[in-house]
Amino acid sequence: MKEATRPRLGEVAGLFLKLGTLAFGGPAAHIALMEAEVVRRRQWLSHEEFLDLLGATNFIPGPNSTELAIHLGYRRAGWAGLLVAGCCFILPAALLVTVLGWAYVRLGNLPNAHALLYGVKPVLIAVVLQALWGLGRSALKTRGLWAIAGASVVAQVLGVHELGVLSGAGVLAVLAGPWRGRAFPGLGTPCMAMVSVVSGGDSAVPAVALGLWPLFLFFLKVGSVLFGSGYVLLAFLRSDLVERWGWLSEGQLLDAIAVGQVTPGPVFTTATFIGYLLAGLPGAALATVGIFLPAFFFVAVSARLVTRLRQSAGAAAFLDGVNAGSLALMAVVTWQLGRVAVSDGLSATLATASAVGLFRFRMNSAWLVLGGAAIGILKSQVGP
């Protein structure tokens, strides 16, 4: 390893271990925390570069925030950084979820995490709003891009699939520019291949007996073809694990999804919990590796393509449109989460105070998240 790379690799490991431990709230919150750390605090890359990576992750299967972490590690410390960033972001959540799986098997229920999340969620809404503000100022450079973002919000609210929203936003940006009708070098083949892979993901899956190898292969398939939110993951897992194979009960699957939602780090650590329920520690390890391994592959394949696309005017316009669409999706998710997170006077005060701390005083979001968690736990001890 080059001498100049070693300090950067340490920075990457430290940052993503911290984020993997503190990044509650799902992909939108994870992305906002990463933007705060790598763009504004550490200045590893510009808003525009960050947006390009975010747009790229939306066009490959797998967990978006994990793939963004992998991209950022690669940008900062090369191929070693790619591996370190992804592993460090996944590891804290995977270990915590394994412990929760152990407790669940022995106690038959989940430890109560509602108190902690009560205080964390309003803070994360403010963190996401700050990220949207900073990224929006860089991404929405013209009235046309503002219009595309607005149309993307409407499409998402009407139920259009995320890939449809992003593809439509990219095409609109190209049609609105002087390069309309020109080819996109290097873009068509990957997109067509992706459509083929996703279409193949819905084919019938024959019943199989539970075992470590089938468990690994199932989660490898999920990580290779799944686009969308945790709700899409729920539908995907339910069709095979509950209905087709009978490996899990409906209640166990819902508990597994809940664990992925309430723990920090990637939501896809739901797989870790399921793996532990079905096959103990070996099952947890293999399920985790299976669902996350494709993310490393897809990022490794696409990492250099993002920079090359910027060199083509038409492809750059497509990326601009995708970035506008990505921010629109993030804004819709933030609105949906905000309606749940800000539910009373105290949570509204937490969200407002966090916004003031972030926008006015440039406070470190990690401290605000810890403070929100402490307030939530304190409230549960004191009572309403």
C-alpha positions as CSV (number, residue, x, y, z in Angstrom):
1,M,0.0,0.0,0.0
2,K,1.3,3.5,-0.9
3,E,2.4,5.6,2.1
4,A,0.1,8.4,1.1
5,T,-2.9,6.1,1.1
6,R,-2.5,4.8,4.6
7,P,-3.6,8.0,6.5
8,R,-6.5,8.4,4.1
9,L,-7.5,4.8,4.8
10,G,-7.5,5.5,8.5
11,E,-9.7,8.5,8.0
12,V,-12.1,6.4,5.9
13,A,-12.3,3.7,8.6
14,G,-12.8,6.1,11.4
15,L,-15.5,8.1,9.6
16,F,-17.6,5.1,8.5
17,L,-17.3,3.3,11.8
18,K,-18.7,6.4,13.4
19,L,-21.5,6.7,10.8
20,G,-22.3,3.0,11.0
21,T,-22.8,3.5,14.8
22,L,-24.7,6.7,14.8
23,A,-26.6,6.8,11.4
24,F,-30.2,6.1,12.4
25,G,-33.1,7.0,10.3
26,G,-32.8,5.1,7.0
27,P,-31.1,6.0,3.7
28,A,-32.2,9.7,3.5
29,A,-30.7,10.4,6.9
30,H,-27.6,8.4,6.1
31,I,-27.0,10.4,3.0
32,A,-27.5,13.6,4.8
33,L,-25.0,12.6,7.5
34,M,-22.4,11.6,4.8
35,E,-22.9,14.9,3.0
36,A,-22.3,16.8,6.2
37,E,-19.1,14.9,6.9
38,V,-17.4,14.5,3.5
39,V,-18.5,17.7,1.8
40,R,-18.9,20.4,4.4
41,R,-16.7,19.3,7.3
42,R,-13.9,17.4,5.6
43,Q,-14.2,18.7,2.0
44,W,-13.2,15.4,0.4
45,L,-15.3,16.3,-2.6
46,S,-17.6,19.0,-3.9
47,H,-21.4,19.1,-3.8
48,E,-21.5,18.4,-7.5
49,E,-19.3,15.3,-7.2
50,F,-21.3,14.0,-4.2
51,L,-24.5,14.4,-6.2
52,D,-23.1,12.5,-9.1
53,L,-22.2,9.6,-6.8
54,L,-25.7,9.7,-5.2
55,G,-27.3,9.7,-8.7
56,A,-25.2,6.7,-9.7
57,T,-26.2,4.7,-6.6
58,N,-29.9,5.1,-7.5
59,F,-29.3,3.3,-10.8
60,I,-27.8,0.2,-9.4
61,P,-29.5,-2.5,-7.2
62,G,-28.8,-2.7,-3.5
63,P,-28.8,-0.4,-0.5
64,N,-28.2,3.1,-1.7
65,S,-26.6,4.6,1.4
66,T,-24.1,1.6,1.7
67,E,-23.2,2.0,-2.0
68,L,-22.7,5.7,-1.5
69,A,-20.3,4.9,1.4
70,I,-18.4,2.5,-0.8
71,H,-18.2,5.1,-3.6
72,L,-16.9,7.7,-1.1
73,G,-14.3,5.3,0.3
74,Y,-13.1,4.6,-3.3
75,R,-12.8,8.3,-4.0
76,R,-10.8,9.0,-0.9
77,A,-8.5,6.0,-0.7
78,G,-8.8,3.9,-3.9
79,W,-9.7,0.2,-4.0
80,A,-8.7,-0.4,-0.4
81,G,-10.9,2.5,0.7
82,L,-13.8,1.0,-1.3
83,L,-13.6,-2.2,0.9
84,V,-12.9,-0.4,4.2
85,A,-15.7,2.2,3.9
86,G,-18.3,-0.4,3.1
87,C,-17.2,-2.9,5.7
88,C,-16.9,-0.2,8.4
89,F,-20.4,1.2,7.6
90,I,-22.0,-2.3,7.7
91,L,-20.1,-3.9,10.7
92,P,-21.6,-1.9,13.7
93,A,-25.1,-2.5,12.6
94,A,-24.5,-6.1,11.7
95,L,-23.0,-6.8,15.2
96,L,-25.8,-5.0,16.9
97,V,-28.5,-6.8,14.9
98,T,-26.8,-10.2,15.7
99,V,-27.0,-9.4,19.4
100,L,-30.7,-8.5,19.0
101,G,-31.3,-11.7,17.1
102,W,-29.7,-13.6,20.0
103,A,-32.0,-11.8,22.5
104,Y,-35.0,-12.4,20.3
105,V,-34.4,-16.1,20.1
106,R,-34.1,-16.4,23.8
107,L,-36.7,-13.8,25.0
108,G,-39.2,-14.1,22.1
109,N,-39.5,-10.3,21.6
110,L,-37.5,-7.2,20.8
111,P,-36.0,-4.7,23.3
112,N,-37.9,-1.4,23.2
113,A,-36.1,1.1,21.0
114,H,-39.0,3.6,20.7
115,A,-37.6,5.9,23.4
116,L,-34.3,6.4,21.7
117,L,-35.8,6.9,18.3
118,Y,-38.3,9.4,19.7
119,G,-35.5,11.8,20.3
120,V,-33.3,10.9,17.3
121,K,-35.9,11.1,14.5
122,P,-36.7,14.9,14.9
123,V,-32.9,15.6,14.8
124,L,-32.5,13.6,11.7
125,I,-35.3,15.5,9.9
126,A,-33.2,18.7,10.5
127,V,-30.1,17.0,9.3
128,V,-31.8,15.9,6.1
129,L,-33.2,19.4,5.5
130,Q,-29.7,20.9,5.8
131,A,-28.4,18.4,3.3
132,L,-31.3,19.1,0.9
133,W,-30.6,22.8,1.1
134,G,-26.9,22.4,0.3
135,L,-27.3,19.8,-2.4
136,G,-30.3,21.6,-3.9
137,R,-28.3,24.8,-4.3
138,S,-25.7,22.9,-6.3
139,A,-28.0,20.6,-8.3
140,L,-30.9,22.8,-9.3
141,K,-28.9,25.3,-11.3
142,T,-31.6,26.3,-13.8
143,R,-35.3,26.8,-13.9
144,G,-35.6,23.7,-16.0
145,L,-34.0,21.5,-13.3
146,W,-36.3,23.1,-10.7
147,A,-39.2,22.1,-12.9
148,I,-37.9,18.6,-13.3
149,A,-37.5,18.3,-9.6
150,G,-41.1,19.4,-9.1
151,A,-42.3,17.0,-11.7
152,S,-40.4,14.2,-10.0
153,V,-42.0,15.0,-6.6
154,V,-45.5,14.8,-8.3
155,A,-44.6,11.5,-10.0
156,Q,-43.3,10.0,-6.7
157,V,-46.4,11.1,-4.8
158,L,-48.6,9.5,-7.5
159,G,-46.8,6.2,-7.0
160,V,-44.3,6.0,-9.9
161,H,-41.4,3.6,-9.2
162,E,-38.2,5.3,-8.2
163,L,-36.4,4.0,-11.3
164,G,-39.1,5.5,-13.5
165,V,-38.8,8.8,-11.7
166,L,-35.1,9.0,-12.1
167,S,-35.0,7.8,-15.7
168,G,-37.8,10.3,-16.6
169,A,-35.9,13.1,-14.9
170,G,-32.7,12.3,-16.8
171,V,-34.5,12.1,-20.2
172,L,-36.3,15.4,-19.6
173,A,-33.0,17.1,-18.8
174,V,-31.5,15.8,-22.1
175,L,-34.6,16.8,-24.2
176,A,-34.5,20.3,-22.7
177,G,-30.8,20.8,-23.8
178,P,-29.1,21.6,-27.1
179,W,-27.7,18.0,-27.3
180,R,-31.2,16.4,-27.5
181,G,-31.2,13.3,-29.7
182,R,-27.5,12.5,-29.3
183,A,-26.2,9.2,-28.1
184,F,-25.0,8.6,-24.5
185,P,-21.6,7.0,-24.7
186,G,-21.3,4.0,-22.5
187,L,-24.7,4.5,-20.9
188,G,-27.1,2.4,-23.0
189,T,-25.6,-1.0,-22.5
190,P,-25.4,-0.9,-18.7
191,C,-29.0,0.4,-18.5
192,M,-30.3,-2.3,-20.8
193,A,-28.4,-4.9,-18.8
194,M,-29.9,-3.6,-15.6
195,V,-33.4,-3.8,-17.0
196,S,-32.7,-7.4,-18.0
197,V,-31.5,-8.3,-14.5
198,V,-34.4,-6.7,-12.7
199,S,-36.9,-8.3,-15.1
200,G,-35.4,-11.7,-14.3
201,G,-35.7,-11.1,-10.6
202,D,-39.5,-11.7,-10.7
203,S,-39.3,-15.2,-12.1
204,A,-40.7,-18.1,-10.1
205,V,-38.5,-19.5,-7.5
206,P,-38.9,-23.3,-6.7
207,A,-39.3,-24.3,-3.1
208,V,-36.0,-25.3,-1.5
209,A,-35.0,-26.8,1.9
210,L,-33.5,-24.5,4.5
211,G,-29.7,-24.7,4.6
212,L,-26.6,-22.4,4.8
213,W,-25.9,-22.5,1.1
214,P,-29.5,-21.8,0.0
215,L,-29.7,-19.0,2.6
216,F,-26.6,-17.4,1.2
217,L,-27.7,-17.7,-2.4
218,F,-31.2,-16.2,-1.6
219,F,-29.7,-13.1,0.0
220,L,-27.1,-12.8,-2.8
221,K,-30.0,-12.7,-5.3
222,V,-31.9,-10.1,-3.2
223,G,-28.8,-7.9,-3.1
224,S,-28.3,-8.3,-6.8
225,V,-31.8,-7.3,-8.0
226,L,-33.6,-5.2,-5.4
227,F,-34.3,-1.5,-6.0
228,G,-36.3,0.7,-3.7
229,S,-37.1,1.2,0.0
230,G,-37.4,-1.1,3.0
231,Y,-41.0,-1.6,2.0
232,V,-39.9,-3.2,-1.3
233,L,-37.5,-5.4,0.7
234,L,-40.5,-6.5,2.9
235,A,-42.5,-7.5,-0.2
236,F,-39.5,-9.3,-1.7
237,L,-38.7,-11.3,1.4
238,R,-42.3,-12.1,2.2
239,S,-43.0,-13.7,-1.2
240,D,-40.2,-16.3,-0.8
241,L,-39.4,-16.7,2.9
242,V,-43.0,-16.7,4.2
243,E,-45.3,-17.7,1.4
244,R,-43.2,-19.9,-0.9
245,W,-40.8,-21.6,1.4
246,G,-42.3,-21.2,4.9
247,W,-38.9,-20.5,6.4
248,L,-40.3,-17.6,8.5
249,S,-43.7,-16.6,10.0
250,E,-45.3,-13.3,9.1
251,G,-44.6,-12.0,12.6
252,Q,-41.0,-13.0,12.5
253,L,-40.5,-11.2,9.1
254,L,-42.2,-8.0,10.4
255,D,-39.9,-8.1,13.5
256,A,-36.9,-8.5,11.2
257,I,-37.9,-5.5,9.1
258,A,-38.5,-3.5,12.3
259,V,-34.9,-4.3,13.6
260,G,-33.5,-3.1,10.3
261,Q,-35.4,0.2,10.6
262,V,-34.7,1.0,14.3
263,T,-30.9,0.1,14.4
264,P,-28.2,2.4,13.0
265,G,-26.6,1.8,9.6
266,P,-28.0,0.0,6.6
267,V,-31.6,-1.2,6.7
268,F,-30.5,-4.3,4.8
269,T,-29.1,-5.7,8.1
270,T,-32.6,-7.1,8.3
271,A,-30.9,-10.0,6.5
272,T,-28.5,-10.5,9.4
273,F,-31.4,-10.8,11.8
274,I,-33.2,-13.3,9.6
275,G,-30.0,-15.3,9.1
276,Y,-29.6,-15.6,12.9
277,L,-33.2,-16.7,13.3
278,L,-32.8,-19.4,10.7
279,A,-29.2,-20.7,11.3
280,G,-27.6,-19.0,14.2
281,L,-24.2,-17.2,13.9
282,P,-23.2,-18.9,10.6
283,G,-26.6,-17.9,9.1
284,A,-26.2,-14.3,10.3
285,A,-22.8,-14.1,8.7
286,L,-23.7,-15.7,5.4
287,A,-26.9,-13.7,5.0
288,T,-25.0,-10.4,5.7
289,V,-22.3,-11.2,3.2
290,G,-24.8,-12.4,0.6
291,I,-27.0,-9.3,0.6
292,F,-24.2,-6.8,0.7
293,L,-21.6,-8.4,-1.6
294,P,-23.4,-7.3,-4.8
295,A,-23.1,-3.6,-3.6
296,F,-19.3,-3.8,-3.6
297,F,-19.4,-5.4,-7.1
298,F,-21.7,-2.9,-8.6
299,V,-19.8,0.1,-7.2
300,A,-16.5,-1.4,-8.3
301,V,-17.9,-1.7,-11.9
302,S,-19.5,1.7,-12.0
303,A,-17.1,3.8,-10.0
304,R,-15.0,5.1,-13.0
305,L,-18.0,5.4,-15.3
306,V,-19.4,8.3,-13.3
307,T,-16.4,10.5,-14.0
308,R,-16.4,9.5,-17.7
309,L,-20.1,10.4,-18.1
310,R,-19.3,14.0,-17.0
311,Q,-17.1,14.3,-20.1
312,S,-20.0,13.9,-22.5
313,A,-22.5,16.9,-22.7
314,G,-25.5,14.7,-23.2
315,A,-24.6,12.2,-20.4
316,A,-23.8,15.1,-18.1
317,A,-27.2,16.5,-18.8
318,F,-28.7,13.1,-18.0
319,L,-26.8,13.1,-14.7
320,D,-28.1,16.6,-13.9
321,G,-31.6,15.4,-14.4
322,V,-31.1,12.2,-12.3
323,N,-29.6,14.4,-9.5
324,A,-32.7,16.6,-9.5
325,G,-34.9,13.5,-9.4
326,S,-32.8,12.1,-6.5
327,L,-33.3,15.2,-4.5
328,A,-37.0,15.1,-5.2
329,L,-37.2,11.5,-3.9
330,M,-35.2,12.5,-0.8
331,A,-37.6,15.4,-0.2
332,V,-40.7,13.2,-0.4
333,V,-39.2,10.7,2.0
334,T,-38.3,13.5,4.4
335,W,-41.9,14.9,4.3
336,Q,-43.2,11.4,5.0
337,L,-40.8,10.8,7.9
338,G,-41.3,14.2,9.3
339,R,-45.0,13.7,9.7
340,V,-44.2,10.7,11.9
341,A,-41.1,12.1,13.7
342,V,-42.6,15.5,14.7
343,S,-45.6,14.3,16.6
344,D,-45.8,16.6,19.7
345,G,-44.4,19.8,21.2
346,L,-41.1,18.2,22.5
347,S,-40.3,16.6,19.2
348,A,-41.1,19.8,17.3
349,T,-38.8,21.7,19.7
350,L,-36.0,19.1,19.1
351,A,-36.4,19.5,15.3
352,T,-36.4,23.3,15.5
353,A,-33.5,23.5,17.9
354,S,-31.5,21.0,15.7
355,A,-32.2,23.1,12.6
356,V,-31.0,26.2,14.3
357,G,-27.9,24.4,15.5
358,L,-27.1,23.1,12.0
359,F,-27.9,26.1,9.9
360,R,-26.9,28.9,12.2
361,F,-24.1,27.5,14.4
362,R,-22.8,24.8,12.1
363,M,-22.9,22.2,14.9
364,N,-21.7,18.6,14.3
365,S,-24.7,16.5,13.5
366,A,-23.3,13.5,15.4
367,W,-23.5,15.4,18.7
368,L,-27.1,16.4,17.9
369,V,-28.0,12.8,17.2
370,L,-26.5,11.7,20.5
371,G,-28.3,14.6,22.3
372,G,-31.6,13.6,20.8
373,A,-31.1,10.0,21.8
374,A,-30.4,11.1,25.4
375,I,-33.5,13.3,25.5
376,G,-35.7,10.5,24.2
377,I,-34.4,8.0,26.8
378,L,-34.8,10.6,29.6
379,K,-38.4,11.3,28.5
380,S,-39.2,7.6,28.8
381,Q,-37.8,7.5,32.3
382,V,-39.6,10.6,33.5
383,G,-42.9,9.8,31.8
384,P,-45.3,11.9,29.8
